[in-house]
Amino acid sequence: MAPPPTGGPLPGLSPGWATATGLADLGELTARWLTGEYAETPLHGGPPDPETALLIPVLAAANRAGYVTDFSQPGEDLGDGDRQRAAVGGYCDDATCDRLAGVVAGTDLVLLHEQGDSGIRVPVTLDSGTACTWIGGVPAPEDIWYTVTLTTAALDALRDSWYVTIVDPAWGRNDRLWPLLANALGLTVPGGAGGGRR
């Protein structure tokens, strides 16, 4: 879906996006989108993908706890060379970054935390054995739809935050990243989490 040509707010967006001033506001709005209260985000022109359904409890809680996610997918082995690694990416402050890094340390999960784009990318989806989705690096707010909707204060909060990517290196494994994410953020997640890309 292409950005609107006029540079105005996207149709279907909650007016809350235009008044958000920081990560806490953005996290709450993203959680509300994940749980179906809002139809769209400045990044997602519709509801979460169906495979995200099992991840919604942990993702909504993570967003409310200060990790504003913009990408997630489950680990899946779909056969015929089609596979996914469990992965999540999003924005957070120093303290949340430190908590995530501390919990991931000593595991086989891969964590990238960046301010400014390192250029590092990790393949997370294979289509017939060929990498087709990569995660890593810092999406520039200017290059995404945030700029048509968000306040200067919210854009500054994104620019000043850490972009944290966590990837499970094992193709198809989906039972490590999500409990670890919940543990890192001190979350009590109803129903657990199983899988989902947005």
Backbone torsions as a table, in degrees:
resi	resn	phi	psi	omega
1	MET	NA	127.2	-178.3
2	ALA	-83.4	151.7	176.2
3	PRO	-60.9	152.8	178.8
4	PRO	-63.1	137.2	-175.8
5	PRO	-67.2	-24.7	-174.9
6	THR	-82.6	-14.7	-177.7
7	GLY	79.7	8.2	178.7
8	GLY	-89.6	177.8	178.8
9	PRO	-59.0	147.8	178.8
10	LEU	-72.1	140.7	175.9
11	PRO	-62.0	144.2	176.9
12	GLY	88.3	-7.5	179.5
13	LEU	-79.9	142.7	172.3
14	SER	-64.3	143.6	177.0
15	PRO	-63.4	-16.3	179.0
16	GLY	-57.8	-30.8	-179.8
17	TRP	-61.7	-34.3	-177.2
18	ALA	-77.4	-10.8	180.0
19	THR	-117.0	-0.2	178.6
20	ALA	-61.3	139.4	-178.1
21	THR	-120.5	-5.7	-178.6
22	GLY	-166.3	-174.0	-176.6
23	LEU	-63.1	-36.4	-179.9
24	ALA	-61.5	-43.9	177.9
25	ASP	-64.2	-45.8	-178.6
26	LEU	-63.7	-38.8	177.9
27	GLY	-64.6	-42.8	178.4
28	GLU	-64.0	-43.3	178.9
29	LEU	-63.8	-40.9	178.3
30	THR	-65.7	-40.8	177.2
31	ALA	-61.1	-41.0	179.3
32	ARG	-65.8	-36.3	175.0
33	TRP	-65.8	-45.5	-179.4
34	LEU	-58.9	-37.7	-176.4
35	THR	-88.6	5.3	173.6
36	GLY	90.6	3.1	179.5
37	GLU	-72.6	-32.8	177.8
38	TYR	-118.3	147.2	-175.2
39	ALA	-81.4	-29.2	-173.5
40	GLU	-145.3	165.0	167.0
41	THR	-124.2	170.7	175.0
42	PRO	-62.5	-14.1	179.0
43	LEU	-105.6	-20.9	-172.2
44	HIS	-125.3	111.5	-178.3
45	GLY	-83.9	49.3	179.8
46	GLY	160.3	-172.0	-178.1
47	PRO	-73.0	169.2	175.0
48	PRO	-58.6	151.4	175.7
49	ASP	-59.7	149.4	179.8
50	PRO	-54.3	-34.7	-178.9
51	GLU	-67.8	-11.5	179.2
52	THR	-80.1	-13.7	-172.3
53	ALA	-49.7	-45.9	-177.6
54	LEU	-73.2	-18.0	179.4
55	LEU	-90.2	-14.1	-172.7
56	ILE	-54.4	-43.8	-180.0
57	PRO	-58.4	-46.6	-178.1
58	VAL	-72.2	-37.3	179.7
59	LEU	-67.7	-44.2	179.0
60	ALA	-61.8	-44.2	179.2
61	ALA	-64.6	-40.4	178.9
62	ALA	-62.5	-43.1	178.1
63	ASN	-62.1	-41.1	179.2
64	ARG	-71.1	-20.7	179.8
65	ALA	-92.2	2.4	174.9
66	GLY	110.1	3.1	176.4
67	TYR	-108.9	97.4	-173.5
68	VAL	-84.8	99.1	-172.8
69	THR	-82.8	144.8	174.0
70	ASP	-127.1	-1.7	177.3
71	PHE	-152.1	139.6	171.0
72	SER	-159.7	151.4	172.6
73	GLN	-157.4	151.7	178.7
74	PRO	-80.9	161.6	167.1
75	GLY	-80.3	127.4	-178.5
76	GLU	-145.7	145.7	169.9
77	ASP	-117.5	105.1	-173.2
78	LEU	-95.9	0.6	179.9
79	GLY	83.2	167.1	179.4
80	ASP	53.5	33.8	178.0
81	GLY	79.7	6.8	177.0
82	ASP	-96.3	112.8	-175.8
83	ARG	-144.1	155.8	176.6
84	GLN	-133.5	147.2	168.4
85	ARG	-96.1	140.6	171.4
86	ALA	-62.4	132.8	-176.2
87	ALA	-156.2	151.0	176.5
88	VAL	-148.8	147.3	176.3
89	GLY	-140.7	147.3	178.0
90	GLY	179.9	179.3	-174.8
91	TYR	-101.2	145.2	176.5
92	CYS	-160.0	168.5	178.1
93	ASP	-85.4	178.7	-177.6
94	ASP	-57.2	-47.4	-175.8
95	ALA	-63.9	-42.0	179.2
96	THR	-67.6	-39.9	176.9
97	CYS	-59.5	-45.0	179.5
98	ASP	-62.3	-41.7	178.5
99	ARG	-63.1	-45.5	179.8
100	LEU	-62.6	-47.1	-179.9
101	ALA	-62.3	-39.2	-179.4
102	GLY	-64.7	-39.5	-178.9
103	VAL	-75.3	-34.6	-178.9
104	VAL	-75.0	-30.6	178.9
105	ALA	-55.6	136.3	179.9
106	GLY	87.7	-2.5	174.6
107	THR	-108.0	176.6	176.4
108	ASP	-91.3	3.9	177.2
109	LEU	-71.2	151.9	-179.9
110	VAL	-104.4	127.2	177.6
111	LEU	-122.6	126.9	171.8
112	LEU	-112.5	129.7	173.5
113	HIS	-126.9	123.0	-169.8
114	GLU	-136.0	146.3	165.1
115	GLN	-127.7	105.5	-167.7
116	GLY	94.5	145.8	-172.3
117	ASP	-82.2	119.8	178.7
118	SER	-77.5	-18.7	-175.3
119	GLY	86.3	-3.2	179.8
120	ILE	-76.9	130.9	177.2
121	ARG	-132.3	143.5	179.6
122	VAL	-121.1	126.0	177.7
123	PRO	-69.7	133.6	-178.6
124	VAL	-124.4	-7.3	177.3
125	THR	-138.2	134.1	174.3
126	LEU	-113.6	134.6	174.0
127	ASP	-116.8	111.7	-175.2
128	SER	54.2	37.3	176.8
129	GLY	85.8	-1.9	-179.1
130	THR	-108.3	130.9	179.7
131	ALA	-61.7	130.2	-179.7
132	CYS	-131.7	-12.3	174.8
133	THR	-132.1	132.9	-178.6
134	TRP	-126.2	150.4	175.7
135	ILE	-132.3	153.5	-178.6
136	GLY	130.6	166.2	-177.1
137	GLY	80.0	169.6	-178.2
138	VAL	-108.1	115.2	175.1
139	PRO	-64.7	127.9	178.3
140	ALA	-74.4	126.3	179.1
141	PRO	-53.6	-30.9	-179.7
142	GLU	-68.4	-21.6	-176.7
143	ASP	-94.2	2.5	-178.7
144	ILE	-127.3	173.6	-173.5
145	TRP	-68.5	-8.6	179.5
146	TYR	-52.3	-36.9	-173.2
147	THR	-66.4	-21.5	-179.2
148	VAL	-83.6	-8.1	-171.3
149	THR	-129.8	-37.4	-168.7
150	LEU	-84.9	156.2	175.4
151	THR	-72.7	163.3	175.7
152	THR	-60.0	-38.1	179.9
153	ALA	-63.1	-41.4	179.0
154	ALA	-68.3	-41.3	177.2
155	LEU	-62.9	-40.9	177.1
156	ASP	-62.9	-39.3	178.1
157	ALA	-61.3	-40.4	177.3
158	LEU	-65.4	-46.2	-179.4
159	ARG	-61.9	-35.0	-176.3
160	ASP	-86.2	-7.1	-175.5
161	SER	-89.5	172.7	170.4
162	TRP	-86.3	143.2	168.8
163	TYR	-103.7	116.7	-175.3
164	VAL	-112.4	125.3	176.4
165	THR	-113.3	132.5	174.9
166	ILE	-126.0	128.7	-177.6
167	VAL	-130.3	134.8	169.7
168	ASP	-85.1	120.0	-175.4
169	PRO	-70.2	-15.7	-178.2
170	ALA	-84.8	119.9	178.0
171	TRP	-62.2	132.2	174.3
172	GLY	84.7	-13.6	-178.2
173	ARG	-78.5	133.0	-175.5
174	ASN	-133.0	16.3	-175.6
175	ASP	-116.6	12.1	-179.9
176	ARG	-109.9	-52.1	-172.0
177	LEU	-61.6	-47.9	-170.8
178	TRP	-67.8	-44.9	175.2
179	PRO	-64.0	-35.5	178.8
180	LEU	-65.3	-41.8	177.5
181	LEU	-61.2	-46.3	178.8
182	ALA	-61.1	-42.6	179.2
183	ASN	-63.0	-44.3	-178.2
184	ALA	-59.5	-35.7	-175.6
185	LEU	-98.5	4.7	178.4
186	GLY	65.4	36.8	-174.0
187	LEU	-91.4	143.5	165.0
188	THR	-105.5	113.8	-172.5
189	VAL	-110.8	116.7	178.6
190	PRO	-67.0	132.4	174.8
191	GLY	77.9	0.5	179.2
192	GLY	69.6	-161.6	-179.8
193	ALA	-150.0	141.0	-178.9
194	GLY	-123.1	-48.7	-178.1
195	GLY	-178.1	154.3	173.1
196	GLY	162.7	130.9	173.8
197	ARG	-103.3	150.0	179.3
198	ARG	-106.0	NA	NA
